[in-house]
Amino acid sequence: MKVGTDGVLLGAWVSVEASDRRLLDVGTGTGLIALMLAQRAPQARVTGIDVEPVDEACANAAASPWAGRLQMVRTAVQEFEPQERFDLIVSNPPFFVDSLTCPDAGRTTARHAVRLPFAELRDAAVRLLQPGGRFAAILPADAAERFIALCDGLLFLVRRTDVRTAPRRPVKRVLLELGTSAPQAPRCSELVIGTGEHECFTPEYRALTRDFYLKF
């Protein structure tokens, strides 16, 4: 299973509450984030959906210790009609908006917001969340600002972490958690992945993600 840093960051960072019973991973791909959520929330059922085939995600779920609580469905989130709403929705969405698309159709779907524009992702989250539910995503810094602006009045920023690859590098990614009701003030923080030396990770990154690596 391909493991990307963005997916690991989101799956490890997002808040999982004891009361959460239904979790949704939008754009599940290999099922990585759905598997992480199932590991972190032993009381919850986790659904992963993707517009592309979910055969690999199904195989990974079936081989996991949490197979009985995982479901993978091939569908566009815009067309997804579950019987119940979700306590938590997560997504590592396609984020290139105005850039040239790739000749490879699969890479375009995964990386470019063509089949899942931000406004449609926001609307799906609003439609599929329980009252009091949360939506979490990881995005590049500029895309994160656009998404927060699009959510104004519909979803409210609860938590934000700016991510740098090394101490003196600019912010590369932003982890966002938004809720259906406005908090008194959002919680903001910063995470640095590497120390600046080759393949050396900060203690903060290791502490956040160590439960999801076989050797770290």
Backbone bond lengths (Angstrom), bond angles and torsions (degrees), N, CA, C in turn:
res aa  C-N    CA-C-N  psi(-1)  N-CA   C-N-CA  omega(-1)  CA-C   N-CA-C  phi
1 M - - - 1.457 - - 1.526 109.87 -
2 K 1.318 116.50 128.47 1.457 120.47 178.40 1.528 109.75 -70.20
3 V 1.325 115.38 129.48 1.469 121.16 -178.60 1.515 108.42 -116.52
4 G 1.331 117.24 114.70 1.451 122.38 178.60 1.516 110.72 -102.22
5 T 1.333 115.31 149.94 1.465 119.61 -178.67 1.523 111.56 -61.21
6 D 1.339 117.91 -40.15 1.465 120.15 -178.72 1.525 111.06 -59.10
7 G 1.331 116.59 -46.72 1.456 120.14 -179.21 1.511 112.39 -64.18
8 V 1.332 116.52 -42.78 1.469 120.10 178.78 1.526 110.43 -62.65
9 L 1.333 116.51 -43.40 1.463 120.03 179.08 1.528 111.01 -58.80
10 L 1.323 116.96 -49.21 1.456 119.86 -176.42 1.523 111.09 -65.45
11 G 1.330 116.81 -46.10 1.459 120.13 -178.23 1.515 113.42 -63.27
12 A 1.339 116.22 -32.45 1.463 120.23 179.57 1.519 112.61 -83.31
13 W 1.332 117.08 -31.13 1.464 121.99 -171.44 1.523 113.52 -85.21
14 V 1.325 117.30 -37.41 1.461 120.04 -171.81 1.531 110.68 -58.61
15 S 1.322 115.93 142.37 1.465 121.04 178.51 1.527 109.96 -71.37
16 V 1.321 116.45 127.69 1.466 122.50 173.73 1.520 107.34 -117.11
17 E 1.315 116.20 120.62 1.460 120.96 -174.98 1.528 111.32 -100.78
18 A 1.321 115.51 154.00 1.466 120.50 -178.24 1.524 112.36 -61.12
19 S 1.326 116.44 -26.53 1.464 120.23 -178.50 1.524 113.38 -84.90
20 D 1.320 117.89 -7.00 1.469 120.94 -178.89 1.528 109.84 -68.46
21 R 1.320 115.73 128.72 1.460 121.15 179.80 1.525 113.26 -121.33
22 R 1.332 117.49 -25.68 1.470 120.67 -178.98 1.526 108.56 -131.24
23 L 1.327 115.27 120.31 1.457 121.85 -177.42 1.523 109.21 -122.22
24 L 1.330 116.39 146.04 1.469 121.87 -177.85 1.518 109.74 -131.12
25 D 1.334 115.71 132.04 1.462 122.97 174.64 1.520 107.90 -110.99
26 V 1.325 116.76 112.56 1.467 122.54 -177.49 1.523 109.33 -92.28
27 G 1.344 116.44 123.96 1.457 121.00 -176.02 1.512 110.03 78.48
28 T 1.316 116.81 50.26 1.469 121.71 -167.63 1.526 113.91 -67.36
29 G 1.332 118.92 -26.20 1.468 120.41 178.24 1.518 111.70 60.83
30 T 1.332 117.59 -116.09 1.464 122.45 179.07 1.528 112.57 -78.76
31 G 1.313 117.00 -6.66 1.460 120.91 -178.34 1.514 113.97 90.84
32 L 1.335 117.31 8.28 1.466 121.15 -174.91 1.527 112.91 -54.14
33 I 1.330 117.15 -55.12 1.472 119.46 -175.27 1.523 110.43 -66.98
34 A 1.331 117.69 -38.60 1.464 120.46 177.52 1.529 110.72 -59.28
35 L 1.329 117.03 -41.80 1.458 121.07 177.95 1.534 111.14 -64.63
36 M 1.324 116.91 -41.20 1.460 120.37 177.95 1.521 111.15 -62.62
37 L 1.331 116.66 -40.95 1.469 119.91 178.63 1.524 110.94 -65.25
38 A 1.330 116.29 -40.37 1.466 119.44 178.35 1.524 110.72 -63.65
39 Q 1.325 117.41 -36.39 1.460 121.62 177.85 1.526 110.78 -67.12
40 R 1.325 116.80 -38.49 1.458 120.98 -175.23 1.522 112.82 -82.78
41 A 1.336 118.54 -23.79 1.468 121.99 -173.71 1.523 109.69 -124.22
42 P 1.336 118.27 78.76 1.464 120.73 -175.69 1.522 113.90 -65.13
43 Q 1.328 116.94 -11.92 1.453 120.90 179.84 1.520 112.75 -93.74
44 A 1.334 118.05 -3.17 1.466 121.02 -168.95 1.523 112.79 -112.03
45 R 1.320 114.97 154.68 1.459 122.63 168.44 1.527 107.77 -98.26
46 V 1.316 115.76 138.05 1.466 121.23 -174.55 1.520 109.68 -121.89
47 T 1.317 115.36 129.47 1.466 121.87 176.47 1.518 109.00 -113.51
48 G 1.315 116.28 133.14 1.459 121.49 173.01 1.510 108.92 -113.64
49 I 1.326 117.30 132.48 1.460 120.39 178.22 1.515 109.82 -125.85
50 D 1.331 115.34 151.09 1.459 120.52 179.08 1.515 108.66 -156.56
51 V 1.334 115.81 143.83 1.458 120.81 177.16 1.522 111.16 -72.79
52 E 1.328 117.14 -21.53 1.460 122.75 176.77 1.535 109.91 -91.34
53 P 1.348 118.29 167.16 1.466 120.02 178.90 1.527 112.21 -55.03
54 V 1.331 115.99 143.28 1.466 121.34 -176.87 1.535 111.96 -110.75
55 D 1.338 116.69 22.33 1.463 119.82 -177.49 1.526 111.69 -58.57
56 E 1.348 117.62 -45.20 1.457 120.20 -179.07 1.522 110.59 -66.23
57 A 1.322 116.94 -41.08 1.463 120.16 177.82 1.525 110.97 -61.88
58 C 1.328 116.90 -40.72 1.475 120.50 178.44 1.524 110.68 -63.53
59 A 1.336 116.38 -42.10 1.464 120.03 179.88 1.524 111.12 -65.03
60 N 1.322 116.40 -42.35 1.467 120.02 179.31 1.524 110.91 -65.71
61 A 1.327 117.07 -39.77 1.465 120.45 178.20 1.525 110.77 -64.72
62 A 1.330 116.54 -43.39 1.461 120.71 -177.68 1.527 111.78 -64.40
63 A 1.337 116.40 -31.15 1.463 121.03 -179.16 1.520 113.14 -84.17
64 S 1.314 117.35 -3.93 1.468 121.52 -175.37 1.523 111.23 -92.24
65 P 1.335 117.38 164.77 1.477 120.27 175.66 1.517 113.04 -71.05
66 W 1.336 118.06 -8.06 1.467 121.12 -173.49 1.532 111.87 -112.13
67 A 1.333 116.93 22.34 1.459 121.49 -173.44 1.526 112.44 -55.22
68 G 1.315 117.37 -35.80 1.458 120.65 -176.93 1.517 114.36 -69.39
69 R 1.331 116.62 -15.41 1.474 120.30 -178.40 1.521 112.60 -112.00
70 L 1.337 116.93 8.11 1.461 121.16 -177.50 1.523 110.92 -115.08
71 Q 1.326 115.12 138.40 1.460 121.20 175.29 1.516 108.47 -135.34
72 M 1.332 117.19 133.09 1.458 122.45 178.02 1.529 108.91 -116.26
73 V 1.318 116.09 130.21 1.454 121.29 -175.45 1.523 109.75 -130.24
74 R 1.327 116.97 132.09 1.455 119.77 174.20 1.531 108.89 -87.85
75 T 1.312 115.37 109.31 1.461 121.55 178.49 1.515 109.60 -166.65
76 A 1.302 116.52 154.11 1.464 121.24 170.09 1.520 107.95 -78.17
77 V 1.323 117.06 139.81 1.461 119.21 -178.04 1.525 110.90 -62.36
78 Q 1.331 117.10 -28.20 1.459 120.14 179.02 1.530 111.47 -64.42
79 E 1.341 116.93 -23.64 1.464 121.82 -177.67 1.528 112.59 -107.06
80 F 1.304 117.49 0.20 1.463 121.98 -175.01 1.521 109.77 -74.32
81 E 1.328 116.51 125.33 1.467 121.64 -177.63 1.530 109.54 -128.78
82 P 1.332 118.60 77.43 1.462 120.57 179.78 1.528 111.37 -73.65
83 Q 1.320 115.16 163.09 1.463 119.41 179.18 1.517 112.29 -73.91
84 E 1.335 116.94 -28.20 1.460 121.76 -179.08 1.527 109.68 -130.68
85 R 1.314 115.97 155.55 1.462 120.62 176.47 1.533 110.10 -82.60
86 F 1.323 115.16 173.90 1.456 121.26 -172.00 1.529 111.64 -113.26
87 D 1.336 115.00 147.86 1.460 121.23 174.98 1.524 111.19 -78.61
88 L 1.326 116.45 -32.12 1.458 122.10 -177.65 1.520 109.39 -144.22
89 I 1.323 115.89 131.47 1.466 122.40 173.46 1.520 107.41 -121.57
90 V 1.320 116.75 132.91 1.459 121.17 176.35 1.518 109.27 -123.78
91 S 1.329 116.16 154.03 1.459 119.94 177.45 1.516 110.37 -156.21
92 N 1.317 115.44 134.03 1.461 123.10 166.27 1.520 104.94 -105.11
93 P 1.347 117.10 81.58 1.464 120.44 -164.02 1.520 112.74 -84.11
94 P 1.341 116.83 163.52 1.471 119.31 168.20 1.518 108.84 -63.00
95 F 1.344 116.69 139.53 1.461 117.62 -169.51 1.516 115.43 -130.11
96 F 1.349 119.59 -10.49 1.458 119.25 177.08 1.523 108.53 -74.67
97 V 1.326 117.05 122.55 1.463 121.07 -174.68 1.516 111.30 -103.76
98 D 1.319 118.43 -51.29 1.461 121.29 -173.22 1.524 113.36 -109.04
99 S 1.329 118.46 3.11 1.459 121.00 -176.50 1.521 110.85 -84.19
100 L 1.349 116.17 165.21 1.447 121.24 177.98 1.515 110.31 -66.30
101 T 1.335 116.49 139.40 1.448 119.97 178.41 1.519 110.58 -79.40
102 C 1.337 114.89 163.26 1.459 122.21 -177.86 1.523 109.36 -90.36
103 P 1.348 119.09 145.91 1.471 120.51 176.37 1.526 112.41 -60.79
104 D 1.320 117.82 -26.65 1.458 122.57 177.74 1.527 108.65 -77.49
105 A 1.342 117.08 113.89 1.464 121.09 -174.88 1.521 111.83 -62.39
106 G 1.334 116.81 -36.80 1.464 119.61 179.64 1.504 112.29 -64.63
107 R 1.342 117.41 -42.78 1.461 120.59 179.00 1.516 110.48 -67.96
108 T 1.328 117.59 -34.52 1.466 119.93 177.31 1.523 110.41 -63.04
109 T 1.348 116.81 -45.19 1.462 120.27 178.94 1.520 111.30 -61.01
110 A 1.331 116.37 -40.26 1.464 120.52 -176.04 1.516 112.78 -73.28
111 R 1.343 118.16 -31.73 1.453 120.32 -169.04 1.527 114.59 -113.79
112 H 1.330 117.82 -22.18 1.464 120.33 -175.33 1.532 110.13 -110.09
113 A 1.333 115.76 136.39 1.471 121.53 -177.42 1.521 109.92 -80.54
114 V 1.341 115.37 62.48 1.455 121.40 179.77 1.523 109.73 -95.80
115 R 1.335 116.49 -51.50 1.461 121.05 -179.13 1.518 112.11 -90.03
116 L 1.323 117.27 -9.59 1.463 121.09 177.07 1.528 109.83 -139.15
117 P 1.338 117.52 73.84 1.467 119.75 176.16 1.525 110.85 -59.86
118 F 1.324 115.74 153.50 1.462 120.19 -177.24 1.523 112.42 -56.15
119 A 1.321 117.59 -40.45 1.465 119.91 -178.22 1.526 111.21 -63.55
120 E 1.322 117.24 -35.85 1.465 120.57 179.19 1.528 111.08 -74.31
121 L 1.319 117.16 -34.10 1.464 120.05 173.99 1.522 110.24 -64.30
122 R 1.330 116.70 -44.36 1.477 120.94 176.89 1.525 110.59 -58.74
123 D 1.332 117.06 -47.69 1.464 120.51 -178.11 1.523 111.37 -63.09
124 A 1.331 116.57 -37.60 1.467 119.82 178.09 1.520 110.43 -65.30
125 A 1.328 117.16 -42.01 1.459 120.32 178.67 1.525 111.01 -61.93
126 V 1.308 117.16 -45.03 1.465 121.03 179.07 1.532 110.49 -60.99
127 R 1.319 116.87 -41.12 1.469 121.71 -177.81 1.529 112.60 -71.11
128 L 1.319 117.23 -34.52 1.458 121.00 -170.93 1.527 114.53 -97.04
129 L 1.335 117.60 -9.71 1.460 120.10 -178.63 1.525 112.18 -85.34
130 Q 1.335 114.69 142.36 1.453 121.13 167.95 1.527 109.26 -66.27
131 P 1.344 118.65 155.27 1.463 119.07 168.39 1.525 109.82 -56.04
132 G 1.320 116.13 130.87 1.453 120.56 -175.72 1.514 113.94 85.02
133 G 1.335 117.43 1.87 1.459 121.30 -179.61 1.515 112.34 -77.14
134 R 1.353 115.49 169.56 1.462 120.99 -177.96 1.524 110.64 -128.26
135 F 1.317 114.11 151.00 1.467 122.04 174.86 1.521 107.73 -123.10
136 A 1.334 116.94 133.54 1.463 120.78 -179.46 1.520 109.99 -130.70
137 A 1.336 114.98 144.88 1.464 120.56 -178.98 1.515 109.52 -151.40
138 I 1.339 116.03 162.51 1.457 122.32 171.54 1.516 107.45 -121.64
139 L 1.346 115.71 131.99 1.456 121.83 -174.64 1.522 110.07 -144.76
140 P 1.334 117.77 157.19 1.464 119.86 168.39 1.524 110.21 -60.79
141 A 1.326 117.20 157.96 1.467 121.21 -173.13 1.524 112.39 -56.73
142 D 1.340 118.01 -47.24 1.463 119.07 -177.47 1.519 111.34 -68.14
143 A 1.341 116.67 -38.32 1.459 119.92 178.53 1.530 110.87 -67.17
144 A 1.330 117.16 -34.25 1.465 120.62 178.90 1.523 110.95 -62.05
145 E 1.340 116.25 -41.82 1.472 119.08 179.21 1.520 110.91 -63.73
146 R 1.340 116.87 -39.40 1.466 120.28 178.25 1.522 110.40 -64.42
147 F 1.327 116.25 -41.54 1.461 119.26 -177.45 1.523 111.44 -67.91
148 I 1.322 117.50 -41.65 1.464 120.60 177.34 1.523 110.27 -59.49
149 A 1.325 116.55 -43.11 1.467 120.67 179.30 1.526 111.31 -63.07
150 L 1.333 116.81 -40.25 1.465 120.71 179.43 1.529 112.15 -65.07
151 C 1.313 116.53 -28.36 1.466 121.06 -176.91 1.524 113.26 -84.98
152 D 1.326 117.82 -4.34 1.455 121.98 -174.38 1.525 111.35 -52.98
153 G 1.329 116.52 121.69 1.453 122.66 178.74 1.516 114.51 85.74
154 L 1.337 117.86 -9.13 1.465 122.20 -179.20 1.525 111.72 -113.49
155 L 1.317 116.18 -45.66 1.459 122.66 173.63 1.524 107.21 -130.62
156 F 1.327 116.86 146.82 1.456 121.14 -171.03 1.525 110.59 -121.18
157 L 1.317 115.76 134.75 1.451 120.62 -177.51 1.525 110.44 -64.72
158 V 1.334 115.69 123.62 1.453 122.77 179.02 1.523 110.53 -105.60
159 R 1.310 116.54 -38.83 1.452 121.30 -172.07 1.521 109.04 -153.25
160 R 1.333 115.74 141.77 1.457 121.03 -179.18 1.528 109.23 -145.89
161 T 1.326 116.32 134.99 1.456 121.43 174.13 1.528 108.90 -130.72
162 D 1.328 115.95 120.28 1.465 121.66 175.32 1.526 108.52 -83.82
163 V 1.324 116.79 134.00 1.461 121.91 -173.44 1.526 110.30 -115.29
164 R 1.325 115.90 126.41 1.463 122.80 174.18 1.532 108.56 -112.29
165 T 1.332 116.66 144.72 1.461 119.38 177.14 1.518 111.67 -76.89
166 A 1.326 117.86 -25.65 1.469 123.36 178.76 1.519 107.91 -152.70
167 P 1.334 118.76 161.64 1.474 121.17 -171.25 1.519 115.20 -53.86
168 R 1.304 119.37 -40.88 1.466 120.06 -174.57 1.527 112.78 -102.20
169 R 1.317 117.14 10.22 1.461 121.16 177.48 1.525 109.95 -85.08
170 P 1.331 117.19 153.38 1.472 119.13 175.30 1.519 111.19 -67.79
171 V 1.309 116.14 163.00 1.466 120.91 177.00 1.526 108.81 -62.08
172 K 1.327 116.32 125.04 1.462 121.24 -177.88 1.526 111.98 -99.63
173 R 1.312 116.72 -39.89 1.456 122.01 -178.84 1.518 109.46 -132.02
174 V 1.339 115.25 157.52 1.460 121.77 174.76 1.522 108.08 -130.25
175 L 1.319 115.56 127.00 1.456 122.45 173.10 1.517 108.43 -91.89
176 L 1.317 116.36 126.99 1.466 121.61 -175.90 1.519 110.45 -123.22
177 E 1.309 115.57 139.01 1.463 121.32 169.39 1.524 107.23 -129.61
178 L 1.336 115.70 123.74 1.457 122.21 -177.78 1.518 108.95 -123.18
179 G 1.329 115.63 149.81 1.451 120.37 -178.02 1.515 112.19 -124.47
180 T 1.333 115.77 169.50 1.457 120.73 179.89 1.521 112.05 -80.09
181 S 1.335 117.16 -10.89 1.463 120.46 175.28 1.520 109.26 -130.32
182 A 1.322 116.17 150.50 1.466 121.52 -173.97 1.526 110.93 -78.02
183 P 1.334 118.76 131.75 1.461 121.66 174.28 1.521 110.16 -80.19
184 Q 1.313 117.41 169.63 1.459 120.03 175.48 1.525 110.24 -62.43
185 A 1.324 116.58 -41.71 1.467 121.65 176.73 1.517 107.93 -159.41
186 P 1.330 118.26 137.76 1.463 119.52 177.70 1.520 111.56 -68.61
187 R 1.321 116.03 149.93 1.460 122.02 176.88 1.526 108.35 -92.93
188 C 1.306 116.91 123.50 1.461 121.83 -176.11 1.528 110.33 -120.35
189 S 1.321 116.37 141.18 1.461 121.22 -179.62 1.524 109.27 -152.82
190 E 1.318 115.38 -179.04 1.465 121.78 179.13 1.520 108.70 -136.69
191 L 1.330 115.43 145.05 1.457 121.97 177.94 1.526 108.57 -130.52
192 V 1.316 116.81 131.14 1.463 122.49 174.94 1.522 107.44 -109.41
193 I 1.340 116.68 127.29 1.462 120.86 -174.99 1.528 111.76 -78.97
194 G 1.338 116.63 -51.19 1.458 120.50 -174.23 1.505 113.05 -114.98
195 T 1.312 115.94 159.29 1.465 121.06 179.65 1.529 112.13 -81.52
196 G 1.323 116.59 -13.70 1.459 120.89 -174.03 1.517 112.03 107.88
197 E 1.321 117.51 -15.74 1.451 122.52 174.79 1.528 109.39 -93.68
198 H 1.321 117.16 153.75 1.455 122.18 -174.31 1.527 111.60 -58.73
199 E 1.351 114.82 121.74 1.466 122.60 176.75 1.528 113.40 55.74
200 C 1.318 116.43 30.47 1.465 120.89 174.05 1.523 109.08 -109.15
201 F 1.314 116.35 121.71 1.454 121.41 -175.32 1.523 110.68 -103.92
202 T 1.318 115.32 151.47 1.456 120.43 179.68 1.529 110.18 -72.38
203 P 1.326 117.57 155.30 1.472 120.08 176.18 1.527 112.02 -58.58
204 E 1.322 117.71 -33.55 1.470 121.18 -178.65 1.531 110.61 -66.05
205 Y 1.335 116.46 -43.34 1.465 119.70 179.19 1.523 110.77 -67.60
206 R 1.320 116.95 -41.46 1.462 120.45 177.94 1.532 111.11 -61.34
207 A 1.316 116.86 -43.12 1.458 120.74 -179.07 1.528 111.29 -64.24
208 L 1.326 116.40 -37.40 1.458 120.85 -178.34 1.520 111.93 -69.60
209 T 1.329 117.48 -40.15 1.465 121.03 -167.62 1.525 115.29 -110.73
210 R 1.313 119.26 -4.64 1.475 120.14 -170.17 1.528 113.31 -61.22
211 D 1.336 118.83 -27.23 1.455 120.81 -178.47 1.528 113.07 -69.78
212 F 1.326 116.59 -9.52 1.463 120.02 -174.07 1.520 113.44 -113.83
213 Y 1.312 117.02 7.18 1.456 122.11 174.73 1.526 109.31 -116.19
214 L 1.335 116.33 140.33 1.455 120.03 177.23 1.526 111.32 -68.03
215 K 1.340 114.97 -34.25 1.467 119.75 -179.96 1.515 107.67 -142.25
216 F 1.340 116.54 116.95 1.466 119.98 -177.60 1.526 108.64 -150.45
